[in-house]
Amino acid sequence: MASRAGTVAQPQDLVDLTALLDAYYDVSPDLGDPGQRVAFGTSGHRGSSLKASFNEPHILAITQAIVEYRAGQGITGPLYLAKDTHALSEPAQNSALEVLAANGVHVLIDARHGYTPTPSLSHAILTHNRNAPAGAPQADGIVVTPSHNPPGDGGFKYNPPHGGPADSDATGWIANRANELLENGMRGVKRIPLAEANSAATTGKFDFLSSYVDDLPSVLDLNAIRDAGVRIGADPMGGASVDYWGEIGERHHLDLTVVNPTVDPQWAFMTLDWDEKIRMDCSSPSAMASLINRMSEGASFDIATGNDADADRHGIVTPFVDGQGGLMNPNHYLAVAIDYLYRNRTGWNPQSVIGKTLVSSSIIDRVAESLGRKLVEVPVGFKWFVPGLLSGDGAFGGEESAGASFNRMDGSVWTTDKDGILLALLASEITAVTGKSPSQLYKGLTDQFGDPVYARIDAAASREQKAALGKLSPADVTATELAGETITAKLTEAPGNGAPIGGLKVVTENAWFAARPSGTEDVYKIYAESFKGAEHLKQVQAEAKALVDGVIS
């Protein structure tokens, strides 16, 4: 049968909302099943109530653990509480509020009773802590979101006072304590009814939208966008940015159209992703098919953009001109954004470095060298960029999965979490200032540095093999060549900060691959890139699989 990827979802693709919400309240996890315990990945705890991995007991226990963690860390300021548009997000936010209020935590929820993008939460935390008097209590936050995951999923993420994703020390402690509470039958979890929690003296309101939208001129040249008359089409993709885009256009007088303002917890309007699932991945051509088709059919936008459900990721669609255009590969856009920003942000620290994850394209390395800037390569996870963004020593951090953020015009911190709205608007600024689309600018970079081919594939692996991959040392790899080139580096630690990468990266002059175990499936992921074309990339992938299998078997 032909794949339905890129076609509009059908009734059989939609989640049963009644069953999903009933299961949230009615199903208790079996703690003997590792898949039903609390586990924090790179973006918090995620799961589905239908799989007994995201249910009310999980959220009550995690929230109580966060209360105890922040108390142990001396964090006594307000906790900002936000949610996205997933069906499980509102009940999970309510459950969290019941625990937070019972523990006397000062909680601030959205004043408009709306949805809050992850970057808006980060911005709120940082703004509070920057404006607070010296020695005053610091704020932190929780955002209830599984990001781009399917409609049946839920997610719960803690952001400490630095505003970004919590590090593994924090999430490890919180997960262990939450599981302990679950094992003890929830003894130790404080909770009051929702009505009392909402009316508690410790529960307040905060205008997330105005705080974020009104501050955008400090980080973007909106005057240039307006003066150039850049026509913007913004697709919230049914996510938390839905009200933000309209306000951005209205408050800053931009020629901006909200392409699809629909909010539907089933996401029935979505086109199916590559595996025929509904997934709000704005970097996926299949998930973004509607917007891509609209541009290919002559939509009158100079830039069209998409965001995932919590707006921490960006998708950039440019007009089809002279063979260039369509949905940009995230790696391509990161290279363009870095080249533009480091040439045009004169208020940034002239020594500020460029941050990228080790599975992002090597064209970024070549761009950094041309700019005379140091490149800092870190493991997967946006948390590694937090210190640099806070200090201004690393004014840009980006991931191959379409997540990035950068600092204000004066070099001070904007957000320490991924900001899809910011990167989407930057595409319009780039177009306004340069007179070219980001796609056209990327073609200029490839003319200068070469045109890499990049892909990610999965390879089967048992739990024991995945564990072995995560514990490799460079000495375990005896190969000296990869796809006809001499191996120049074998890495199990990130060169930028020495942190373990949880896998292996092998580099040659014109290619590289990285292998990392999946946290949720019996596979490992092979990221690979070649500057010598698609056939060479296939050779790199095949030899990478053989090399890794030989080491971990």
C-alpha positions in Angstrom: 0.0 0.0 0.0 1.2 3.5 -0.7 2.2 5.6 2.3 -0.3 8.1 3.5 2.5 10.4 4.8 1.8 14.0 4.0 -2.0 13.4 3.5 -4.6 14.8 5.9 -5.5 12.6 8.9 -8.5 10.3 8.7 -11.0 9.5 11.5 -9.1 6.2 12.2 -5.9 8.2 12.9 -7.5 10.3 15.7 -7.1 9.7 19.4 -10.2 8.9 21.4 -10.3 11.9 23.8 -12.8 10.4 26.1 -10.7 7.3 26.6 -7.5 9.4 26.9 -8.9 11.6 29.6 -10.7 8.8 31.5 -7.5 6.8 31.6 -5.6 9.8 33.0 -7.8 9.7 36.1 -8.7 6.0 36.3 -5.5 4.1 35.4 -2.7 3.5 38.0 0.8 2.7 36.8 2.3 -0.8 37.3 5.7 0.2 38.8 7.0 -3.2 38.0 7.0 -2.1 34.3 9.9 0.2 33.6 7.8 1.9 30.9 5.2 3.0 33.6 7.7 4.6 36.0 8.6 8.2 36.1 11.6 8.8 33.8 13.0 12.2 32.7 14.5 12.3 29.2 16.1 15.3 27.6 12.8 17.1 27.7 11.1 16.0 30.9 8.8 13.1 31.6 6.6 12.0 28.7 4.1 9.3 28.1 0.4 8.5 27.4 -2.4 7.8 29.8 -3.5 5.0 27.5 -0.1 3.3 28.1 -0.2 4.0 31.9 2.9 6.2 31.5 1.3 9.6 32.0 -1.5 9.4 34.6 -2.6 11.5 37.5 -0.5 9.5 40.0 2.6 10.4 37.9 1.9 14.1 37.9 1.0 14.3 41.6 4.2 12.5 42.6 6.4 14.5 40.2 5.0 17.8 41.4 5.5 16.8 45.1 9.1 15.8 44.2 9.6 19.2 42.5 8.3 21.0 45.6 10.8 19.1 47.8 13.6 19.6 45.3 13.1 23.4 45.1 12.9 23.6 48.9 16.2 21.7 49.2 17.8 24.1 46.7 16.5 27.2 48.6 14.2 28.2 45.7 11.4 30.2 47.3 10.2 32.6 44.6 7.1 32.1 42.4 6.8 29.1 40.3 5.4 29.9 36.8 3.0 27.1 35.6 2.3 26.7 31.9 0.6 24.3 29.5 0.3 23.6 25.8 -2.7 22.4 23.7 -2.3 18.6 24.2 -5.5 17.1 25.7 -3.6 15.8 28.7 -2.0 19.2 29.4 -4.9 20.9 31.2 -5.7 18.0 33.5 -2.0 17.6 34.3 -1.7 21.3 35.0 -4.7 21.1 37.3 -3.2 18.1 39.2 0.0 20.0 39.6 -1.7 23.1 40.9 -3.5 21.0 43.6 -0.2 19.8 44.9 1.6 23.1 44.6 -1.1 25.0 46.4 -1.4 22.4 49.2 2.4 22.9 49.8 2.0 26.7 50.0 4.0 27.3 46.8 3.4 30.7 45.2 2.2 29.7 41.7 1.6 32.0 38.7 -0.7 30.7 35.9 -1.7 32.4 32.7 -3.9 35.4 33.2 -5.8 34.7 30.0 -6.5 31.1 30.9 -4.7 30.3 27.6 -1.8 28.3 26.4 1.9 29.2 27.0 4.8 28.4 24.7 7.9 26.9 26.4 10.0 30.0 25.4 7.5 32.3 27.0 7.8 30.4 30.3 11.6 30.6 30.1 11.4 34.4 29.3 9.1 34.9 32.3 11.5 33.1 34.7 14.5 35.0 33.5 12.7 38.4 33.5 11.6 37.9 37.0 15.0 36.9 38.2 16.8 39.7 36.4 14.5 42.3 37.8 14.4 41.0 41.3 16.6 42.8 43.9 19.8 41.2 44.8 19.3 38.3 47.2 15.5 38.2 46.5 13.9 34.8 46.1 14.4 33.3 42.7 11.6 32.0 40.4 11.4 28.7 38.5 8.7 27.0 36.4 6.9 24.0 35.1 5.6 23.6 31.5 3.2 20.8 30.7 4.0 19.7 27.2 5.2 16.7 25.2 6.4 19.1 22.5 5.8 17.7 19.0 4.6 14.3 20.2 1.3 12.8 19.0 -2.0 14.0 20.4 -2.3 11.1 22.8 0.9 12.0 24.7 1.5 14.2 27.7 4.7 15.8 29.0 5.9 17.5 32.2 9.1 19.5 32.3 10.8 21.5 35.1 12.8 24.6 34.4 14.9 25.8 37.4 15.8 29.5 38.0 18.3 29.6 35.1 15.1 29.3 32.9 16.3 26.4 30.8 15.8 22.6 31.0 16.8 21.1 34.3 20.1 19.2 34.3 20.4 15.5 34.9 21.3 15.9 38.5 18.0 17.7 39.1 15.8 15.5 36.9 17.4 12.3 38.4 16.6 13.4 41.9 13.1 14.4 41.0 12.4 11.1 39.1 13.8 9.0 41.9 11.7 10.8 44.6 8.6 10.7 42.4 9.0 6.9 42.0 9.5 6.5 45.7 6.3 8.4 46.4 4.4 6.2 43.9 5.9 3.0 45.5 4.8 4.3 49.0 1.2 4.6 47.9 1.4 8.4 47.5 2.1 8.9 51.2 3.9 12.2 51.5 2.0 13.9 48.6 0.0 16.9 49.8 -3.1 17.9 47.8 -6.2 20.1 48.0 -9.2 20.2 45.7 -8.8 22.2 42.5 -11.4 24.9 43.5 -9.4 25.6 46.7 -6.1 25.6 44.8 -7.4 28.2 42.3 -8.7 30.4 45.0 -5.7 30.0 47.3 -3.9 33.2 48.4 -0.7 31.7 46.9 -2.2 31.2 43.4 -1.8 34.3 41.2 -2.0 35.3 37.5 0.7 36.4 35.0 0.3 37.8 31.5 2.8 35.5 29.7 1.8 36.8 26.3 2.3 40.5 26.9 5.6 39.9 28.8 7.0 38.0 25.8 5.5 39.8 22.8 6.1 43.3 24.0 9.8 42.5 24.6 10.5 41.2 21.1 12.1 44.5 19.9 15.0 43.8 22.3 16.0 40.7 20.5 14.8 41.2 16.8 14.9 44.1 14.3 11.2 44.3 13.9 11.5 47.7 12.3 13.4 46.2 9.4 10.7 43.6 8.9 8.0 46.2 9.0 9.8 48.7 6.8 10.6 46.1 4.2 7.0 45.0 4.1 7.9 41.3 4.6 4.7 39.2 4.2 4.6 36.5 6.8 2.4 33.4 7.0 2.6 31.9 10.5 1.1 28.4 11.2 0.8 27.6 14.9 0.0 24.0 13.9 -2.7 23.9 16.6 -0.1 24.7 19.3 0.5 27.1 22.1 1.7 29.9 19.9 -1.8 30.4 18.4 -2.6 33.6 20.2 0.9 34.9 20.1 1.3 35.2 16.4 -1.8 37.3 16.0 -0.7 39.6 18.8 2.8 39.9 17.3 1.4 41.0 14.0 -1.0 43.5 15.6 1.2 45.0 18.3 4.3 45.4 16.0 2.3 46.3 12.9 3.7 43.5 10.8 2.1 42.1 7.6 1.4 38.8 9.3 -1.3 36.3 8.6 -2.1 33.5 11.0 -2.5 30.7 8.5 -4.4 28.3 10.7 -5.8 29.4 14.0 -7.5 26.1 14.8 -6.9 24.5 18.1 -8.0 20.8 18.1 -6.7 18.4 20.7 -7.1 15.6 18.1 -5.2 17.6 15.5 -7.6 16.3 12.8 -6.4 19.0 10.4 -2.8 17.7 10.4 -1.1 15.9 7.6 0.5 12.6 8.7 4.2 12.3 9.5 6.6 9.9 7.7 5.3 6.9 9.8 1.6 7.8 9.2 1.2 9.2 12.7 0.0 12.7 13.7 3.0 14.5 15.0 3.4 18.2 15.1 7.0 18.2 13.9 7.6 21.5 12.0 10.9 20.2 10.6 9.1 17.3 8.9 8.1 17.7 5.2 5.2 15.3 5.8 3.9 17.1 8.8 4.3 20.5 7.2 2.8 19.4 3.8 -0.1 21.8 4.0 2.1 24.8 4.4 4.6 23.6 1.8 1.8 23.0 -0.7 0.4 26.4 0.0 3.7 28.1 -0.8 4.3 25.9 -3.9 0.9 27.0 -5.2 1.9 30.6 -5.1 0.8 31.9 -1.6 1.8 35.5 -1.3 4.1 35.1 1.6 7.8 36.0 1.6 8.3 33.7 4.6 6.0 31.0 6.0 6.7 29.4 9.3 5.4 26.6 11.5 5.8 25.8 15.2 5.3 22.6 17.2 2.8 22.3 20.1 4.9 24.2 22.7 6.6 26.5 20.0 10.1 25.5 21.0 10.8 24.3 17.5 10.7 26.2 14.2 10.0 25.3 10.6 11.0 27.7 7.8 9.3 27.6 4.4 10.6 30.0 1.7 9.1 30.8 -1.8 10.1 28.6 -4.7 12.5 30.8 -6.8 15.2 29.6 -9.2 15.2 26.1 -7.8 15.5 27.2 -4.2 12.7 27.1 -1.7 10.3 25.0 0.3 10.8 23.7 3.8 14.4 24.3 4.9 16.4 21.5 6.5 17.0 22.6 10.1 20.7 22.2 9.7 20.6 24.5 6.7 18.7 27.2 8.5 21.0 27.0 11.5 24.0 27.7 9.3 22.2 30.7 7.7 21.1 32.1 11.1 24.5 31.8 12.6 26.2 33.4 9.6 23.7 36.3 9.7 23.6 36.9 13.4 27.3 36.9 14.0 27.8 39.4 11.2 24.9 41.7 12.3 24.7 41.7 16.1 27.2 44.3 16.9 26.1 44.4 20.6 27.2 40.9 21.2 30.4 39.9 23.0 33.0 39.9 20.1 34.4 36.7 21.7 31.1 34.9 22.1 31.2 31.4 20.8 28.8 29.4 18.6 27.1 26.4 20.2 25.9 23.4 18.3 25.1 19.8 19.2 27.5 17.1 17.9 24.9 15.7 15.5 24.4 19.1 13.8 25.8 19.7 10.3 29.5 20.3 9.8 28.8 23.2 7.5 28.3 25.1 10.8 31.9 24.3 11.6 33.0 25.9 8.3 30.8 28.9 8.8 32.2 29.4 12.3 35.7 29.3 11.0 34.9 31.9 8.3 33.5 34.2 11.0 36.6 33.8 13.2 34.5 32.4 16.0 35.1 29.5 18.2 32.7 26.6 17.8 31.6 24.7 20.9 30.2 21.2 20.2 28.1 19.7 23.0 26.0 16.5 23.5 22.4 16.3 22.4 20.2 18.4 24.8 19.5 22.1 25.0 20.6 22.2 28.6 24.2 22.4 27.5 23.7 25.8 26.0 22.2 27.4 29.2 25.5 28.7 30.8 26.7 30.4 27.6 23.3 32.0 26.9 23.1 33.3 30.5 26.6 34.8 30.4 26.6 36.0 26.8 29.8 33.9 26.2 27.8 31.7 23.9 25.2 34.0 22.3 23.7 31.3 20.0 22.9 27.6 20.7 21.2 25.3 18.2 20.2 21.7 17.6 19.7 19.7 14.4 16.2 19.0 15.5 15.1 22.6 14.8 15.6 24.0 18.3 17.6 27.1 18.9 17.8 30.4 20.8 20.0 33.4 20.8 20.7 36.5 22.9 19.2 40.0 22.8 20.7 42.8 20.7 22.8 43.9 23.7 24.1 40.4 24.3 22.1 39.7 27.4 20.0 36.6 27.7 16.6 36.2 26.0 15.6 32.6 26.7 17.6 29.6 27.9 15.1 27.2 26.3 14.5 26.6 22.6 12.5 29.4 21.0 10.7 28.5 17.8 8.8 31.9 17.6 12.1 33.7 17.8 13.8 31.7 15.1 10.8 31.9 12.8 10.7 35.7 13.1 14.5 35.8 12.5 13.8 34.4 9.0 11.8 37.5 8.3 14.5 39.8 9.6 17.1 38.0 7.5 14.9 38.5 4.4 14.3 42.1 5.2 17.9 43.0 5.8 19.6 41.0 3.1 16.9 41.0 0.4 17.3 37.3 0.0 15.4 34.3 1.5 17.2 32.0 3.9 17.1 29.3 1.2 18.9 31.6 -1.3 21.5 32.5 1.4 22.1 28.8 2.2 22.9 28.2 -1.5 25.5 30.9 -1.2 27.0 29.1 1.8 27.2 25.8 -0.1 28.9 27.6 -3.0 31.5 28.7 -0.6 31.9 25.7 1.8 30.5 22.7 -0.1 27.1 21.1 -0.2 26.7 18.4 2.6 24.2 15.5 2.5 22.8 14.6 5.9 20.4 11.9 7.1 19.5 9.9 10.2 18.6 6.2 10.1 17.8 3.6 12.8 19.5 0.2 13.4 18.1 -2.6 15.6 19.8 -3.2 18.9 18.9 -5.1 22.1 18.8 -3.4 25.5 22.3 -4.9 26.3 23.7 -3.6 23.0 22.3 -0.1 23.6 23.9 -0.1 27.1 27.2 -1.2 25.5 27.0 1.7 23.0 26.4 4.2 25.7 29.6 3.0 27.5 32.1 2.9 24.6 35.5 4.4 24.8 37.5 5.6 21.7 39.9 2.7 22.3 37.1 0.2 21.5 37.1 1.4 17.9 40.0 -0.1 16.0 39.0 1.0 12.5 41.3 3.5 10.8 39.2 4.3 7.8 35.6 5.2 7.1 34.1 5.2 3.5 37.6 5.5 1.9 38.9 8.3 4.2 41.2 8.3 7.2 39.4 8.6 10.5 40.6 11.9 12.1 38.6 11.6 15.4 36.8 9.0 17.5 34.7 10.7 20.2 32.7 9.4 23.1 32.9 12.8 24.9 31.8 16.1 23.4 34.8 18.2 22.3 33.2 21.4 23.5 32.7 20.5 27.2 34.1 17.0 27.7 30.6 15.7 28.7 29.8 12.1 27.7 27.8 11.8 24.5 26.2 8.5 25.4 27.4 7.0 22.2 30.1 7.4 19.5 31.1 9.9 16.9 33.6 9.2 14.1 35.0 12.0 11.9 36.9 12.1 8.6 37.9 15.1 6.4 34.6 15.1 4.5 32.2 13.0 6.5 31.2 11.9 10.0 28.7 9.7 11.7 27.3 9.6 15.3 25.6 6.6 16.9 23.4 7.0 20.0 21.0 4.5 21.6 17.3 5.3 21.6 15.7 5.9 25.0 12.4 4.4 24.0 12.9 1.8 21.3 15.2 -1.2 20.6 17.2 0.7 18.1 20.2 3.0 18.0 20.2 6.1 15.8 22.9 6.8 13.2 23.3 10.4 12.2 25.6 10.8 9.2 26.8 13.5 6.8 29.0 13.7 3.8 30.4 16.5 1.7 31.0 14.1 -1.2 27.4 13.3 -2.2 24.5 11.0 -1.6 26.3 7.8 -2.7 29.2 8.5 -0.3 26.7 9.1 2.5 25.2 5.7 1.9 28.6 4.2 2.2 29.2 6.1 5.4 25.9 4.8 6.8 26.6 1.2 5.9 30.1 1.2 7.3 29.0 3.0 10.4 26.4 0.3 11.1 28.9 -2.5 10.5 31.5 -0.7 12.7 29.1 -0.1 15.6 27.5 -3.6 15.4 31.0 -5.1 15.5 31.9 -3.2 18.6 28.7 -3.7 20.7 27.9 -7.3 19.7 
